[in-house]
Amino acid sequence: MDLSLDEEHAALRRMAADFTDREIVPHAAAWDRAESVDRGIIKRLGALGLLGLTIPEEHGGSGGDHFAYVLALEELGRGDSAVRGIVSVSLGLVAKSINAYGTEEQKRTWLPRLCSGDALACFALTEPDTGSDAANLTMRAVRDGSDWLLTGSKMFITNGTWADVALAFARSGEPGHRGITAFLVPLESAGVERREIHGKLGLRGQATAQLTFDGVRVPDTARLGAEGKGFTVAMSALAKGRMSVAAGCVGIAEAALRHAVRHATERVQFGKPIAHRQLVQELIAAIAVDVDAARLLVWRVADLIDRGQEFARESSMAKLFASEAAVRAANNALQVFGGYGYIDEYPVGKLVRDARVMTLYEGTSELQKLLIARAHTGVNAIA
């Protein structure tokens, strides 16, 4: 798609694309096999300002708007969704939440380090028994004088074994969403245990972990936002986070399109490149339509945020469509490759594996459908 960008956004996109092609694409397959990206990538992302997009410069960020942010995430997602996820979580879910809800002390303490890549953050909401049902999480936060004691377990936490700080959500009061409070927990604190999860189908380069908190003591100054308002913090972060995931899905679909076109024009069967075959062209056309449709939905969300308008419904729509489109695009690209697509010497198998989880995390496709329908009908079918 060739929509006109102003020079500032076009330059940002070129910079992110150049970085992706130079620092990510050549290494993505090796990182996938090793189940770990090169941790040095974090500092390099920070040096370019990609970990500080939308964060004010006075707090160590690189400024910019959410449109710039999604342009960068598209490019990172095109290179390796594991790298895109590092940025989406540390910046998109945590740093933005600190910027929105944090005290001046919290902003001074964490934002410059997170934006530079000197520190990394994780978003500790999901638990072993609570995924979509986040309002009923069971990790406890108990008052002890001017401190809090946190006890419980979190599951599938991106950046979990690498992060310096967790934005952790715990039950501090009554059942349901009104009894949840958010805390910024340094992960070197006594009582924190981290176990990396291996053997994932996709996003293998990401450090995904289970976190266990055993009476972890944090001061009340570590609380992010008001007591009992943690669910609001979490849902606000996830509404924008769905845009981040959707932008990464555009990157996956774009990569699928590029690989499919290149292979179709180079692979010769029956005396001609397979791009001459109508059914191969059908597959490529389907990918191309999904790329553009998903991209436009994502760009609409960024535009709404930048104009200060409501965006939650549109973010769910973008996440639903783009994640499912990424799965379709990757599958169609694999079909273009034929048997070669099924071995990891070629890139499209990784795209299939990475795309599949996009329909699951930060709100499943089924949950997005319920959120979208609730916005239209006013009827809550979730609980």
N, C-alpha and C positions, 0 to 999 in steps of 0.2 A: 504494500500500500504506500502511495506517495503523496500523503497529505502534507501541506506546507507547514513547516515549523519556523518560528522566528530564529534568528541567528544564535541567541543564547541557548535555546533548547537544542538546536541542531548541533552546536558545538559540544554540549554535554553528551548528547547521544553518540557523536563520533568518538569522544574520549572513552566512554564506557564500552563501545564496540571495539575500539583499538585495544583496550585493556583486556577485554574478553578474548579476542583473537590471539593476543600475545601471551597472556598470563594464565589463561584457563583452558582454552580449547586443546592445546597440545598436551595437557596433563590430565584431562578429565577421565580418560579410560584407565590410566594408571592409578589415579586416586580411587576410582570405583573399585578396582581389584584389591587395592590395599585397605579399603574401607576407612580411608582417612585422607582428607585434603591436606595439602601443605599448610601448616599453621602460619607460616610466614605470609600467606595471602591476606591475613587480617590486617597487618600493618600496612601492606600495600594498598588495600582498600581504603584504609584510613588516610593514607598520605594523599590520595586523589580526591578526598572529600566525599567518597561514596558511603561512608558510615555516618556522615553528618548532614545529609540532605534533609531539608525542612527544619533543622534545628538552628536557632538564631546564632549568629556569629559571636555574640557576646557570651554565649555559653559553650563556645568551642566548636559549634557546628559550621557547616558550609552554606547555610541558608538555602535559598531556592524554594520552589513550590512542589506540590504533589505531582504535577505533571512531569517535572524533571525527575522526580523519584521513580515514577513508573517507567519512564523511558530507560532509566538505568537498570531497573530490575528486569525489563524485557531482555536487555543485552546479556546480563549475568545469567538469566535463565536459559538463554540460548546456548551459553557455554557449558554450564553445569548447574543444575538445580540445587545441588548441595551447597554451592557457594552463594547462590541467591538466597537460600534459606538462612544462612548465617546472618546476612544483612537484614532480611525481613524480620527476624526475631530480635536481634540485638538493637537495631535501629527502629524498625517499624513497630514492634510490640512494646519494647521496654523504654528506649530513649525517648520516644514520642510521648509515652505515658508519663515519664518523669517531667518532661517539658510541660505537659498539660496539667498535671496534678501535684507536682513536687514543690516543696519549699525551696527558698533560695539556697539554703544550705545543701539540700539534696541535689539541686541542679549544679552547684559549684563542685560538689564532691564527685558526681558521676558523669555528667554530660561531657566535659572536655576529654575524659579518659575513654569513654565509649566512642566518641566521634573520631578520635585519633587512632583508635585500634589498640591503645595501651591497655584497654580492658574490654571484656566481652560480657554480654548479658544473656540470660535465658528467661523464659516466661513459664513459670511453674504453676499451671492451672490444672491440667489433666491428672487424674488419679487412677490407680489400678481399677477401681470400680465406678468411676464417674468420668465419662467422656462428654457426650452431648448434654448430659444432665448436670451441667456445671453448678447449678444452684444448690445441689445437694452434696457438695464435696464434704469430706469428713476430717481433713487435717485440722487440728485444733490450735487455737491461739489463746493462751490463758494469761491473764494479768498476773504479774508478780512485782508489786511495787510500781516503779516507773518503767519496768521492763515487760516484755512478753516472752512466753515460752511456747515455742512452736513444735508440734509433734504430729507426724504423719508421713505419708509417702506420695510422691508424684511420679508419673509415668510418661514415657515417650517425650521427654523434654529435649528439644533441639538445643545444641550448644551445652548440654548439661554437664559434661565432664571437662569442658574447656572454660566455662564461664567463671568470671570473678564475682558476679552478683546475680541473684535470682530475684525476679519480681514474683513473689510467692503469695498465694491466696489461701487463707485459712479461716475456719469457722471460729468467730469470736463471740457469737451470741446466738440468737434464736434460729430455729431451722429455717431453711429457705434462703432466698437471695439477700434478704435484709440482714442476715447475721454473718456476712463475709467481710473480712478486712484484708487489705493488701499491704505487703511489707517488702522492703528492699533488704535482702539477706545476703551479706557477704558469704561466699561459699567456702571460705577457709574457716568459718566459725566452728567451734567445738560442737560436736553432735551431728554434723552433716556427713552423710556417706553418699558416694556416687558410684554407680555401676553402669558402665557403658553397655548398650544393647548392640550385639552383633548379629549378623545373618539376616539383615533386612533385605526385602525384595529390591528396593530401590533407594535412592538418596543415601547410598552406602558411604559416601565421603563425609556426611554430616556426623558429628558427635551427638548421638541420641542416647539418652540416659534415663535411668530410674534414680530419683533422689529420695533419700530417707532423712527425715529430721527427727532427732531424738532429744527433746527438751532443749532445742536450740534457743539461746537467749539473745534477744535483740532489744535495743532501747526503743522507747516510744517514738523517738525521732526517726526511726527507720520506717514508721508507718507511712504509706503513700496514700494521701487522701484521708477523708474522715473515717472514723471507726464505723463499721457496718456498711460502708459504701464501696467495698472492694469489688462487688459484682458489677457495679457501674463502671469502675475502672477497667475491669476485664472485658466487658461487652463493648465499651468504647474502643479499646485497643483492637479487638477482633473485627469490628466493623471495618476499620481501616486495613487490618491485616488480611482480610479477604480480598481486598483490592491488590495487596502485595502478592498473594498467592496467584491471583488471576493474571497479574502482569508476568509472573514467572511462567505461567502456563502458555501465555502468548509466545514467550521465548522458546519453550519446548516445541510448540507447533511450527514456529518459524524455522527452527533447526530441522524439523522433520521435512518441511517443504524444500529447504535448500539441499538436503541430502538426497531427497527423492528426485528432484530435478537433475542434479548432477549425475546420479546413477542412471536415470532413464536416458540421458543424452549420451552416456558413455558405454553402456552395456549393449552389446550387439547380439541379437537372436534372429534367426531366420533372415540373415543378411542385412538387417537394419537395426539402428538403435531402437530400444524398446519404446522410446518416446513416440515412435510412429504408430504404436498400437493404441487403438481407441480406448480400450479398457484401462490401460496404464494412464492415459490422459484423464480418464474419469477419476482415478484415484488422486492424481495431482490436483485436479480442479477442486475436488472436495476438500483437500488440505488447504488450498489457497483461500477458499471461502471461509473456512473455519478460522484461519489466521486473522483475516480482516474483520470478521464479525466480532471475534473475541477482543481484538485490539480496540475497536471502537467502543465496546462496552466498558473496558477498563479506562479508556481515556475519558469517558463521560463521568465516571466516578471521581477521577482526579479533578476534573473541571468543577464538579459540584462542591468538592471539599474546598478548593481554592477560592470559590465564590461564596463560601460560608453558608451553603444550602444543605438541606437534609440529603443524606446519601446512603443510608443503611439498606434500603430496599434495593437500590441500584448496585450496591456492593455485593449483596447476595446474588443478584442476577448475574453480575460479571463473574463471580466465583463459580457459580453453578455452570454457566455456559462454557467458560474458558477451561475449566478442569475437565469437563466431559469432552470438549473439543480437542484438548491436548491428547487425551487417550485415543480418540478417533484418528487424529493426525499421525500419531506415532504408529498406530496399527496399520494405517494406510501406507505409510512410508516403508514399514517392514514388508508389506505385501509387494511393493515395487521392487524391493531388494530380493525377494524370493528367499531361497535357502540361505543366501549370504547374510540376510538380515537376522538370522537366528544364531549367529556366532558373534562373540564379542570382539572379534577383529574389526568388525564394522560397527558404526555408531548407533544405528537405529534401535538395536535391542535395548541399550541403556535408556533411550528415550521412552520406550514402552514401559520399562520398569519404574523409571522416575515419575512418569505421568500418572501411574495408577494411584499413588498415594494422594495425589492432589484432590481426588474426589472424596477423600476421607478426613484429612486433618483441617483444622481451623473451621470446622463445621462440615459435616458430610453433605453430599448432594441432596439426600432426603431432607436433612434439616433446612437447607437453603430453600427448598420448595415450600416447606411449611412457613418459613419466615416471609417469603414472597407472597404466598397466599394470604397470610395474616394481614400483611400490609394492605391488600386489596379488599379483604372481606371484613376485617375487624374481628375475626373469630380466631381465638387461640387454640389450635389443635395440638400444641406441643405437650401440654401438661393438663 
